[in-house]
């Protein structure tokens, strides 16, 4: 098979009408492959292909996370950059996408469930009223392009928090100014499930892939030179939970006292 264009990735990924897809990516290799084939790369082509693939009944979600709020820096709904990849930043500039409201873990959303996700007012980053809970409920397909789970599988922290069995993280409040989409500024407090620094917690996560694949919750394939993982988050929830309950999270992280 010859070079697959950015607009055609979605069809090659197996995305269908009505799908709810959450895409995490490092786009550098995708862009390099286009240039190597004498095509001027434009990630809008990739986004257009996704929109065409899911249709009017589908939903597309990109992470647009930014952790500056945790440092006391103002969150500007319209202008605070995404620190989780170029594609999310591009989506925020497109009229079809709308950003969710959480100042730390926000998402750019297109399609059927855009309104539902935008209207969420979750204070807790990984709360049961957050987009992460939606991902579990809807068994959302998470496509991960050219990134290891260790560097992007944030859904893990949602499972850790709601297991009630994790002793290496705790819920911490962060307060800073918040400039909403109407230009109104207020001081707000949001929370996140963070690591205990004295336990030297290091997220690993990648070892859980073997379990995900054996349970048919993950498949891995290539398009051009890019390695793509497709993970069903509803199925993944139970597998991650099992490791937390029965394996002291050994496939998810390391921390002091884990072997005791």
C-alpha distance (Angstrom), angle and dihedral (degrees) to the residues before:
residue distance angle dihedral
X1 . . .
X2 3.79 . .
X3 3.77 129.4 .
X4 3.82 114.1 -45.0
X5 3.80 113.5 -142.2
X6 3.80 121.8 -128.2
X7 3.80 91.7 -110.8
X8 3.81 89.9 56.2
X9 3.80 97.1 51.6
X10 3.81 92.9 92.0
X11 3.80 94.7 57.6
X12 3.80 90.6 46.3
X13 3.82 89.5 49.9
X14 3.79 89.2 59.0
X15 3.81 95.7 -115.4
X16 3.80 112.5 162.9
X17 3.79 138.9 -167.4
X18 3.78 111.4 -71.3
X19 3.81 95.6 19.0
X20 3.80 120.6 143.6
X21 3.79 106.4 -141.3
X22 3.78 130.9 -176.8
X23 3.80 111.4 -164.4
X24 3.82 123.5 -159.1
X25 3.78 116.2 178.4
X26 3.75 154.9 157.7
X27 3.79 101.2 -142.8
X28 3.81 99.2 -168.1
X29 3.79 96.3 97.1
X30 3.81 92.2 45.0
X31 3.81 89.8 53.5
X32 3.80 92.7 44.8
X33 3.80 91.5 52.5
X34 3.81 90.9 52.7
X35 3.81 92.4 50.6
X36 3.78 91.1 46.0
X37 3.81 87.1 57.6
X38 3.81 92.4 50.2
X39 3.81 94.0 -105.9
X40 3.78 121.6 131.3
X41 3.82 101.9 -124.1
X42 3.78 120.9 -128.9
X43 3.80 119.2 173.0
X44 3.80 88.6 -154.6
X45 3.81 85.1 74.9
X46 3.80 89.3 59.2
X47 3.82 91.0 49.0
X48 3.82 91.7 46.8
X49 3.80 89.2 53.2
X50 3.80 91.2 52.7
X51 3.81 91.9 49.3
X52 3.78 91.1 50.5
X53 3.81 91.6 47.6
X54 3.83 98.6 50.7
X55 3.81 95.0 40.4
X56 3.80 125.9 -163.5
X57 3.82 93.4 -45.1
X58 3.80 94.9 51.9
X59 3.78 133.3 84.4
X60 3.81 131.8 -142.2
X61 3.80 122.0 -160.9
X62 3.80 129.6 -173.0
X63 3.81 125.6 -176.7
X64 3.82 114.2 -114.5
X65 3.80 97.5 176.4
X66 3.79 122.9 167.1
X67 3.82 124.3 176.5
X68 3.83 98.7 -166.6
X69 3.82 90.3 103.1
X70 3.82 86.9 67.4
X71 3.83 87.5 61.3
X72 3.80 92.4 52.8
X73 3.81 93.8 -100.7
X74 3.80 117.0 143.4
X75 3.81 118.1 -100.6
X76 3.80 111.0 -136.5
X77 3.80 107.5 -163.6
X78 3.80 93.4 -152.4
X79 3.79 101.2 36.0
X80 3.81 111.8 26.5
X81 3.79 106.1 113.0
X82 3.76 126.9 -123.6
X83 3.79 113.2 -114.3
X84 3.79 94.1 -166.6
X85 3.77 104.9 79.4
X86 3.77 144.9 -49.6
X87 3.79 96.8 -89.9
X88 3.80 94.0 61.5
X89 3.81 90.2 48.4
X90 3.79 90.7 52.2
X91 3.80 92.0 47.3
X92 3.82 90.7 54.8
X93 3.81 88.5 60.7
X94 3.80 93.8 52.7
X95 3.78 121.5 91.4
X96 3.81 94.7 -135.0
X97 3.79 93.1 62.7
X98 3.78 128.5 73.4
X99 3.78 126.7 -165.9
X100 3.79 122.0 -127.1
X101 3.80 116.7 -126.3
X102 3.79 109.0 -116.7
X103 3.84 108.1 111.4
X104 3.80 95.0 -144.4
X105 3.81 106.0 32.1
X106 3.79 106.3 30.0
X107 3.81 127.4 154.3
X108 3.79 136.3 -154.8
X109 3.81 106.7 -129.3
X110 3.80 134.4 -167.4
X111 3.78 129.3 -177.6
X112 3.77 142.9 7.8
X113 3.81 99.0 -3.9
X114 3.80 96.7 38.0
X115 3.81 94.1 106.3
X116 3.81 93.8 46.2
X117 3.80 92.8 51.3
X118 3.81 94.3 42.1
X119 3.80 92.1 52.5
X120 3.80 93.5 55.7
X121 3.81 111.2 116.5
X122 3.80 98.1 -170.3
X123 3.79 115.2 161.9
X124 3.80 94.3 -173.7
X125 3.81 110.2 71.3
X126 3.80 91.8 -138.7
X127 3.78 100.1 27.3
X128 3.78 126.6 142.8
X129 3.80 86.2 -107.5
X130 3.82 92.9 54.0
X131 3.82 132.6 99.4
X132 3.82 88.4 -103.4
X133 3.81 89.6 64.4
X134 3.81 88.0 49.5
X135 3.81 88.8 53.5
X136 3.79 90.3 56.0
X137 3.81 95.5 43.4
X138 3.82 93.9 49.4
X139 3.83 94.9 38.9
X140 3.80 87.4 -127.0
X141 3.80 117.7 -157.5
X142 3.79 110.1 -119.7
X143 3.80 111.9 -157.4
X144 3.80 111.7 -161.9
X145 3.80 114.6 -167.5
X146 3.81 120.7 -162.9
X147 3.81 94.8 -26.4
X148 3.79 130.4 107.3
X149 3.80 118.9 -122.3
X150 3.78 88.5 -116.9
X151 3.81 90.0 65.8
X152 3.79 101.5 42.3
X153 3.82 115.9 13.4
X154 3.81 95.7 106.9
X155 3.80 90.1 157.2
X156 3.82 85.4 80.6
X157 3.81 90.7 72.0
X158 3.81 91.1 53.8
X159 3.81 88.7 56.1
X160 3.80 92.1 44.8
X161 3.79 92.1 53.1
X162 3.78 96.3 47.6
X163 3.78 95.4 43.8
X164 3.80 88.5 75.2
X165 3.81 86.6 -149.5
X166 3.81 102.7 90.0
X167 3.80 115.8 108.3
X168 3.81 97.9 174.4
X169 3.82 97.3 68.5
X170 3.79 134.7 49.9
X171 3.80 137.1 -173.6
X172 3.80 111.6 -98.5
X173 3.81 128.1 -173.5
X174 3.80 122.8 -132.9
X175 3.80 123.9 -166.6
X176 3.81 127.8 -163.5
X177 3.79 141.3 130.5
X178 3.80 118.9 -69.5
X179 3.80 123.7 -157.4
X180 3.80 107.4 -161.7
X181 3.79 128.0 -151.7
X182 3.82 90.7 -91.8
X183 3.80 92.0 56.8
X184 3.80 94.7 -106.8
X185 3.81 115.5 140.0
X186 3.80 125.3 -150.9
X187 3.78 138.1 156.0
X188 3.78 111.5 -106.6
X189 3.78 139.4 178.1
X190 3.80 124.7 -140.3
X191 3.79 130.5 171.9
X192 3.77 138.1 -137.7
X193 3.81 135.4 -170.9
X194 3.80 100.2 -115.5
X195 3.81 136.4 -179.6
X196 3.77 124.5 -98.4
X197 3.79 100.3 -116.3
X198 3.80 93.6 -152.0
X199 3.82 90.6 60.6
X200 3.83 94.0 60.0
X201 3.80 91.8 -131.0
X202 3.80 113.3 -165.8
X203 3.80 119.1 -175.2
X204 3.80 112.3 -136.4
X205 3.84 104.0 161.1
X206 3.82 95.1 156.7
X207 3.85 93.4 94.5
X208 3.82 89.6 65.5
X209 3.81 89.8 67.3
X210 3.79 92.0 83.5
X211 3.80 89.8 58.8
X212 3.80 92.5 45.0
X213 3.78 92.0 53.0
X214 3.80 94.2 45.3
X215 3.81 89.5 53.5
X216 3.83 92.0 48.1
X217 3.79 89.4 -116.8
X218 3.81 91.0 120.2
X219 3.76 136.4 36.9
X220 3.79 126.2 -177.9
X221 3.80 127.5 -153.3
X222 3.79 142.0 152.2
X223 3.79 134.5 -114.7
X224 3.78 111.6 -170.6
X225 3.82 101.1 -39.6
X226 3.80 95.7 -31.2
X227 3.80 120.9 109.8
X228 3.80 111.3 -142.2
X229 3.78 128.1 -168.1
X230 3.80 121.6 -161.3
X231 3.81 111.9 -160.2
X232 3.80 126.5 -179.1
X233 3.78 102.6 -142.4
X234 3.79 96.6 -158.6
X235 3.80 89.9 57.0
X236 3.80 92.0 40.8
X237 3.81 91.1 56.4
X238 3.80 93.8 68.5
X239 3.81 93.1 44.8
X240 3.80 92.6 51.2
X241 3.80 90.2 45.2
X242 3.78 91.1 52.7
X243 3.80 91.2 55.3
X244 3.80 90.8 49.8
X245 3.80 94.2 48.6
X246 3.78 100.9 37.3
X247 3.80 106.0 23.9
X248 3.84 104.4 35.6
X249 3.85 88.6 -113.6
X250 3.80 90.6 -68.9
X251 3.81 92.6 150.9
X252 3.80 92.3 48.0
X253 3.80 105.3 45.2
X254 3.77 148.6 -22.4
X255 3.80 125.3 -119.3
X256 3.78 141.2 159.6
X257 3.80 111.6 -78.0
X258 3.78 94.4 20.9
X259 3.79 93.4 120.3
X260 3.79 95.1 47.3
